[in-house]
Amino acid sequence: MSETSPDVIQKDRKTSHTAVDTGLASEEDAEQLAKLGYKQELKRNFTMIEVFGIAFSIMGLLPSIASTLAYSIPSGPAGMVWSWFLASMFIFIVGLAMADLGSAMPTSGGLYWWTHFFASPKTRNALSFLVGYSNTLGLVGGLCSIDYGFALMLLSVVVIAKDGNWAPSNGIIYAVFLGCVICHGILASSMAKIMGKLQTVFVVMNFILIFATIIALPVGMASKRNDAQFIFTEVSNLTLWPRGWTFMLAWLSPIWTIGGFDSCVHMSEEAANATKAVPYGILMSIGSCWLFGWILVIVIAACMSPDLESLVGSKFGQPMAQIYFDAIGKKGAIGLMTLLFIVQFLMGLSILVAASRQAWAFSRDGALPFSRYIRPISVRLGHIPFRAIIFCVILAAILGLLCLIAPAAAQALFSLAVAGNNVAWGTPIFARLVWGQHKFKPGPFYTGRFSVPVAWTAIIFLVFGTTLAMFPVGGPNPVPSDMNYTVVVNGAVWLGALTYYFVDARKWFTGPKITLNLDDLSESQERAIVDEGIDVKAESGTQNVPLAKEVLKDG
């Protein structure tokens, strides 16, 4: 390796000094981002613990388990318990594969950036385009499913208070959902400067709810708790599928719950020491949910009614509400369900923050419709992508209209997030293994010789999870009201994105753009960008670079 002269080193720090002088980032973080072709535009407000916090908050362990009990209860208590343990183990392996990439190349648009970097020249633009759209839809679908779950939980409190003598219509559910989405948009825009600090509060709230449930349920069911044989060996089947497949469908609960870890990647450009904060945030959030989620489902299995059909068909509209009611009565159920929907609300706020960063990064590279309007950063609100937040809110409000069709259509919001994100997570890992392994340069976190087998295991699991998300939960030959609409919605997005690319976008979408200023692009940074796979040419002292224009700023 040739030595670098002091003059070049000094010149190489221009971009990082710009970021430091404006208080956006440290020199190290700004230089790391410059190697990927981007200048620092967002403020790095998030520490490693806060990056973990936003992922853990999005997962919202107990609210997510409560929202997806309809997937796991039909397989019986043993199905609930062991599906959680096994699925979480494979999700952790996916997290390891993503942590390798996140440590090496931390950028907000990481998933589609990595895809473009590792894929073959013939496929990179199309695959990058597909991943960007699938990831954006998956995150907004996650926002929809979280806020739909919030609406059901809030309304279940009303149903409990009315002793089950009232049931909300689909219109009322959508109205609550829409109000929740709008509130998230307002809070994500107005509280940006303290959003990192709030993640610590959100994590504490999650653990308060977890420990309250772990204590309250066993105490309330002291004389009626189920024994260990029931918890760990009793398998049921409340569907028309074979018993073994009903057990596999129970995996959808942990797969959906532990599905927000890619938010760490999307917060890369707002994280201090991102090469370490991103991978450890991913693994800490998955590991915490694996452990505490397993404890929770064991406690729920120990304290729930053996009459599983009464839970799935509860008059309160939520199996968890029925479990609370049976254990601690009306007032206790109202209290814990209130805390539950509050934590669920916080989940939605955190995932909107992550989704908006993905939408902003994708619009920065000109790939979304109306990118020039979505892309500007608001300095007045704290260097945040305000318009990207509004874009995600509008898209969520449109997707949420599925609530008005039927409960089965609304359930597509859950598997929509699973399928969309699985494709987005798996494609860059696959591209690295098949086309770009020789280009991979590990970051501070690296799984070493296990990296390739870990990545292949992750791919197999993600393909399985995507297939699983397409199945009707109740059984084969569904009627329209029981249909799983995920294949329709995701199929339309994937086919639409590829059609859009080959008909029009292939003429102008060339992958991630360089946003470094011409004056700030030094010789050594130019070489680093070439090493990262972005085409930079210098002719007669003039840099002929596919540079994006200076970021427009509103506010």
N, C-alpha and C positions, 0 to 999 in steps of 0.2 A: 504494500500500500504506500503510495507516494505521500510525502509530507505536504501539508498545506501551509502556505506562507501567512505570516501575521496579517498582511494587507487583505488577503482573501477572507481570513477568519473575521476580520473587522467588518468587511463588506457583507459577509454572510449574515451578520447579526442585524442588518437594517430592519428587516421585517419584524424580528422579535422585539427590537427596541421600540418600534411603533406600537406594538401591542402593550409593552411594559409601560410606556409613557402615558398611554390612555387608560391604564389600569385594567386592561382586559385579561391579561395572562402573564405568566412568567416567561422568561426567555426560552427555557427548555420546552415548554408546552407549545409556544408559538413556532419554534423551529421544527418541532416534530410535525406540526400541522402543515408547515411550509413544504416539507418533504412530500406531502400528499397533493401539493398544488394549490392549497387554500390559504388565504390570509385569515388572521384571527378577527372575527366579527362579533361573536357572542362573548359575554363576560363569564369567566370561569369562577362561578359562585359555589360550585359543588365540591366538597371534600370526598374522600373515599367512602366514609361512613354514610354521607348523604347520597352518594351514587347508589350504594347498597339500599339506602332507605327508600329511594324512589321506586326501585324494582320490587322491594318487599311490600311497599305500600300498594303498588299496582296489583300484586298477587293477592293482597288482602285476605290472608289465609282463611279465617273462619267465615267471613261473608261469602267467599268463593266456594268453600265447601258447602255452605248452606244453599247457595244458588244452584249447585249441581248435584244435590242429593238425589234428584229424580233419575240421574244416570246410574248412581251407585247402589241405591237401596234395592232395586229389583234383583240384584245378584246376591242379596243377603248380607249379613254382617261380615262373614269371612270374605266375601267378594269385595266389600268396602275396604276392609283392612289390608288385604294382600294386594289388591289392585293399586292401592295408594303406594305401598312400599315398592312394588316392582316397577310401576310406571315412573315414580320419582327417581329411582336408580338410573333408568335409561335417560331421563331428562337431564340428570346431572352429567351424564356422558356427553349429551348434546352441548351442555354448558361448557364442558372442558374444550370441546372442539371450537366453540365460538370464542372462548377466552384466549386460545392461542392466536386467533386472528385479531381479536380486539386489542390485545397487548401489542401486536406488531404494527397495526395500522388503525389507530383510533381516530375515527371521523364520524360525524353525525349521520352521514349517509352510508355507513360502513357496509351494510349488506350488499347494496347494489354496486358500491365502489369496489369491494373485494371481488365480486362477480366479474366486473369489467377487467380488473387487473389480472385475474387468474385464467379466465376463459380464453379459448382460442381466438385468433383474429377474426375468423368467420362468424363466430357465435357471440362474441363479447357484447356487442351493442344490443342485439335482440334480447339476450338473457338478462343483461343489466336493466334494460327497460322493463322486462317482465317482473323482475325481482322488486324493482322500485315501486311498481303499481301494486304488486301482491302484498308487500310489506306495509304500504300506506293503507290499503284496504284492511289488512289484518289488524293494524293498530286501531283504526277507526271502528272496525267491527268489535274490537275489544272494548272500546269506549261504549259502544251501543249495548253490548251484552252486560257490562257492569251497571250502566244506568238503567237498563231494563230490570235487572235484578234488584236495584235500589227501589224502583217503583213498586215492584211486587212486595218487597219487605216493608216499605212504608205503609202500603195499603193493607198488608196483613195485620199491622198493629191496629188499624181501624176496624178490621174484621173481628179481631180478638176482643176489642173494646165493645163491639156490638154483639158479642157472643155468637158470632157466626151467622147472624141474621141479615147480612148484607154482603153482596159480591160486586166488585168493581167491573165495569164494562171495559171492553178493549179501548174505547175512546178515552176513558178516565185514565187507564194505564198509560196510554200514549201521552196524555196531557202532563201527567206527573213526570214521565220520562223526558219530555221536551223541556219542561221547566228546569229539570236537573241539568240537562246538557247546556242550557243557556247560562245557568248559574256557574257552571264550571268554566265556561268561556269568559265570563266576567272576572272570576277569581284568578284564573290563569294569566289574565292580562294585567290585572291591577296589583297582584301580590308577587310579581316576578322577582323583585329584589330580595325577598325573604323566602322564596320557594325552597331553596336548599335547606335553610334552617327548619322550615316546616316539616321536612321529611322526617326529622328526628321525632317531632311531635306525633306524626302519623304512625311511626313505628311503635312508639310508646302506647298509643291508643290501641293498636292491633294487639299488643301483648296484654294490655289490661283486659280486653275482651276475651282473649284466649284463656287467661288464667281464671277469669270470672266464670267462664263456662266449665273449665276443668274442675273447679271447686263446686259450683252450684248444682250441676247435673248429678254427680254421685251423692251429694248430700240430700238432694231432693228425692232421689230414688234409692235411699239407703236400704229399704226393706224389699225392693223389687228389682235390684240390679241383676242383669243377666250374667251367667257364669262364663268362665274362660272357654269352655267347650263351645258354647253358643257363639261367642265373639270370634274365635279363631278357626272354627271348623264348620259352622252352619252355613251352607250354601243354598240359595233359593233361586227361583226363576219366575219373575212376574211378567216376562215377555213371551212372545211367540217364537223367539229364536232358540236354538239349542242352548243348554245351560252353559256350556263352555264359551259360547260367543257372547252370552249375556255378561259373563265375567269379564270378557275383553272390553265390552262396551262400558263397563264400570271404570275403565282406564281413562275415559273422557273427562272424568271429574278432576283427577290430578293433572292431566294434560292441559285442560283449560285453566286450572288454577295457577299452575307454575308456568305461566306463559308470558310473563312480562319481563323476563330477564334481558331481552334484547334492548330494553329501554336504557340499560347501561351504555350500550353502543351509541344510541341516539343522543345521549347526554355527553358524549366524548368531548365535544368542543366547549362544554361548560364545566368540565371536570379538571381540577388541579391534579397534576401528575397522572395524566390520563392513561399512560401505558401500564400503570399498576392499578389505578382506581377502577378501570373498566373490567379487567378480568376478575379481580377479587370481588367486585360488586356482583358480577354474574354468579360466581360460585357461592358466595356467602348467602345470597338471596335464595338460590335453589336449595342449598344445604339446610338452611333454616326451615324452609317449607317442608322439605322431606322429613326432618325430625319432628317438628312441632305438629305438622299435619298428620303424621302417623299416630302421635299421641292423641290428637283430637278425635280422629275417626275411631280409635279404640274406645275412648270415653263415650262417644256417641253410640257406638255399638253396644256398650255395656248398659247404657241408660235408656235406649229407645224401646218402644213397644215391640214385642215379638210379632204383632199383627202388622206386617209390613204394608199391606194394602191400605190400612187406615192412615198410614203416614203419607204414602204417595197420593192418596185421594183426600187429604185433609181439607176440611171445610175452610181452613185459614189460608189456603192457597200456597202454603209453604211447609214442607215437611219439618224444617227446623223449628218453625213456630209451634207445630204440634208437639215436637219433642220437648221444647221448653215448657209448654203448657202442661203436659203430662207430669213433668218433674217438679216444677216450682209454682204452678198455678197461674191464674190470669194476670195478677199484678207483676209477678216475677217475669212472666213471658213478655209482657209489654215492655218492661224495663230493659231486658236483654235484647229484644228485637229492636228497640229504639237505638241502643248502642250499636247493634249490628248494622242498621241502615246508615248510621252516622259514619261508621268506618267504611262502609261500601261507598258512600258519597266521596270520602277522601280518596279512595281507590280511583274513582272516575277522574278526579282532579289531577292525580299524578299521571294517569295514562294519557290524558289530553296534552299535558306538557310534553311527554315523549312523542306522541303522534305528531304534534305540531312541528317538532324538530326534524322528524323524518320528512314531513311534507315540505318544510322549508329547504332542507338539503336537496331534495329532489327538484324543487322549483329553482334552486340556485343553479342547477345544471340544465335548466330549461325544459324539463321533461313533462311537467304537469300542464294541463290547459290553464291559461291565464297566469303562467309562471311569472311574467314581469310584474304582475300585480300582487302575487302572493309572496314574492321573494324579498321585498324591502324589510329592513330591520328598523324597529322603533327605538331610537335612542332615548326619547323622553320617558318611555316606560321601562327602561333599564336594559337596553340592548337585547331585546327579545323579538322573535318573529311574530309580531302581533297579527298580521294579516293571515299567516299560516294557521294561527289559532282559530280565527274566524272561519277560515276555509274548512277546518276539521269539524267545527261545530255545525256548519251548514250541511256537510256531507253526512254527519251522524244523524241529524234531524231527518234527512231524506231516507237513509237506511232504516231508521227506526219506524218508518211507516209500516214495516212488516208486522209491528204490534197490532195493527188494525185488522189484519187478515184473520189470524187464528193463532192460538198458543203454539202450534207446531211451526208455523212460519216464524214466529218470534224466536223459537228455539234455534233457528238457523243462525241467529246472531252469535250464539255461543260457538257452534262448530265453524262458522264463518271465520272467526278469529283464529281458530286452530288451523284450519286448512290454509288460509292466507299466509299466516306466519310460518308454518312448516315449510312451504315452498320457498319462502324468502330466506329462511335459515339454512335449508338444505342445499340450495343451488350454489352459493359461494363455497361451501365446504366441498361439494362435489367437483366444482371447477378447479379448486386447488389440487385435489387428488388426481384428477384425470389430465389436466392440461398444465397446471402451474406449480407443481410441487417444487420444481427447480428454482422458481422465483421467490419462494417463501423464505423470508428472513425473520426468525423468531424475535419477539420482544422480550422484556424482562420476565414475563410469565411464559413458560413453555413446558409442555408435557413430554418433551424429549423423544425417546425412541418409541414411546407409546402413542405419539401424536397421530400417526397414520392409522393404526388399528382403531383408535378412539374415534377418528373422523368417519371411518367406514361404518362402525357400529351406529354412530349418530345418524348417518344417511339411511341405513336400513330402518331404524326406529321411526324417523320422520316420514318415510314413505308409508310405513304401517299406520302411523297416526293420522296421516292425511286421508288414507283409505277409510279408516275407522270413522272419521268425522262425517263421511258421506252416507253412512248407513242410517235408515230409520230406526229409532230407538225401540219402538214397540214390537217390531217384527217384520217379516217379509210381506210383500203384496199390500203395501199401505194404501189407504184411501187418501184423497186429497188433504183431509184435515190432519192426517198423521204423517204426511210426507216430510222428508228431510230436504229442505230447499237449499241446502248448502251447495250441492252439486250444480244447481241452477245459477245461484248468485256468483259463486266462485268461478264456475265455468264461463259465465258471461264476462267476468272481469279478465280472466286469463286469455280467453279467446279475443275479447275486445282489445286488450292491450297489444297482443301480437298482431292483430289485424291493423290496428292503428299504426303500429311500427312499420309493417311491411308496405302498407298503402302510402303512408305519408312520412312518419317520423324517421324512417331510415335515410331520408334525404337530408335531414338536419341534425338528428341526434347522434353524436359521436362519443357519448359517454361523459364522464366527469370533466368539468371545465377547470381551467386554472384561474383562480381569482386573485392571485398575487398581482400587485401593481407592477407595471413595467419598470418603474424607477427602483423598486425594492428587490427585483429579481437579480440576485448576484450570480456570478459564474458557478460557484460551488452549489448554490441552490438549484441552478439549472441542471447541473450534472446529477444532483440527487433526484430531481424530478424525472429525468431520463431513466435513471435506475428504477424508479417506481413504475415505469411503463407508460408515461405520458409523453407524447411527441413534442419535443422542443427543438426548434432549429434556429441557428444564429447565422445570419448572412450579412457580411460587410458591416459588422458592428451593430446591425439592427436585429432585434429579437423578433422573429416571425413566430409568435406564440398564439395558440388559440385561447387568448385571454378573454375572460368575461369582463364586462364593463365594471367600473367602480360601483360598489353597492349603493343603491339609492336609499335614502334615509327619509322616513317620515317622522313626524313629531318634532 
